[in-house]
């Protein structure tokens, strides 16, 4: 039944990307519940969701096979994204450590002013 004054809301299918992340333009969602995506360039199905797709497109060795058909422009774009993300995480970790050190330091002696 349609809602009054407009169309009925459409339920989100498992093929709809959950965010506006740039990587969603480069994959096809195979199974959102199991975090499986398919690369639009080489058709490889990857487990681990969009993060693994980003590694695949950036050509980061180790956790996932590299995409052999992605353009140099897209590869560079995702390499830059991954480096920025790594730097951002390092900055957050460093700030958290500073806060922990401040909290674990002995309390400062208070001085009463007249």
C-alpha positions in Angstrom: 0.0 0.0 0.0 1.4 3.4 -1.0 1.9 6.1 1.7 -0.4 9.0 1.5 0.8 11.9 -0.6 3.7 10.0 -2.2 5.2 6.8 -3.3 5.7 3.9 -1.0 9.3 3.7 0.4 11.4 1.2 -1.3 13.2 -1.3 0.9 17.0 -1.3 0.6 18.1 -4.3 -1.2 21.4 -6.1 -0.6 22.7 -4.6 -3.9 22.5 -1.0 -2.7 25.7 0.4 -1.3 25.3 1.5 2.4 27.2 4.8 2.0 28.5 7.4 -0.5 32.0 5.9 -0.3 33.9 6.3 -3.6 34.7 2.6 -3.7 31.1 1.6 -4.3 31.4 2.9 -7.9 34.0 0.2 -8.6 32.2 -2.9 -7.4 29.1 -4.9 -7.5 27.7 -6.1 -4.1 27.4 -9.9 -4.2 26.2 -10.5 -0.6 26.1 -7.5 1.8 25.5 -9.8 4.8 28.7 -11.7 4.2 30.6 -8.6 3.0 31.3 -10.0 -0.5 31.9 -7.6 -3.4 32.9 -8.1 -7.0 35.5 -5.9 -8.7 34.0 -4.3 -11.8 37.4 -4.5 -13.6 38.5 -8.1 -13.2 35.2 -9.6 -11.9 37.0 -11.2 -8.9 34.7 -11.7 -5.8 36.3 -10.5 -2.6 35.4 -11.2 1.0 35.9 -8.5 3.5 33.8 -5.8 2.0 34.8 -2.4 0.6 38.0 -2.2 2.6 39.4 -5.3 0.8 38.2 -3.8 -2.5 40.2 -0.7 -1.8 43.3 -2.8 -1.1 42.6 -4.7 -4.3 42.3 -1.6 -6.4 45.2 0.2 -4.8 47.5 -2.8 -5.4 48.4 -3.3 -1.7 50.0 -6.7 -1.4 49.4 -9.1 1.4 45.7 -9.5 2.3 44.1 -9.6 -1.2 45.1 -10.3 -4.8 45.9 -7.2 -6.9 43.6 -6.1 -9.7 45.4 -6.6 -13.1 42.8 -4.6 -15.1 42.3 -1.4 -13.1 43.5 1.8 -14.7 46.5 3.6 -13.4 44.3 6.6 -12.5 42.1 4.6 -10.2 45.0 2.7 -8.7 46.7 6.0 -7.8 43.4 7.4 -6.4 43.1 4.4 -4.0 46.8 4.4 -3.1 46.4 8.0 -2.0 43.2 7.2 -0.1 44.9 4.3 1.7 47.9 6.5 2.7 45.7 9.2 4.0 43.6 6.7 6.0 46.8 5.2 7.5 48.1 8.7 8.5 44.8 9.6 10.0 44.7 6.4 12.1 48.2 7.1 13.3 47.3 10.6 14.4 44.3 9.4 16.2 46.3 6.7 18.0 49.0 9.2 19.0 46.4 11.6 20.4 44.7 8.8 22.4 48.1 7.9 23.9 48.7 11.5 24.8 45.3 11.6 26.6 46.0 8.3 28.4 49.3 9.7 29.6 47.7 12.9 30.8 45.0 11.0 32.7 47.5 8.6 34.3 49.9 11.4 35.4 49.7 12.3 39.1 47.3 15.2 39.9 48.8 18.6 40.0 49.0 20.4 43.3 46.3 23.0 43.5 47.2 26.4 44.7 44.6 28.6 46.6 44.7 32.2 45.5 43.6 34.9 47.9 
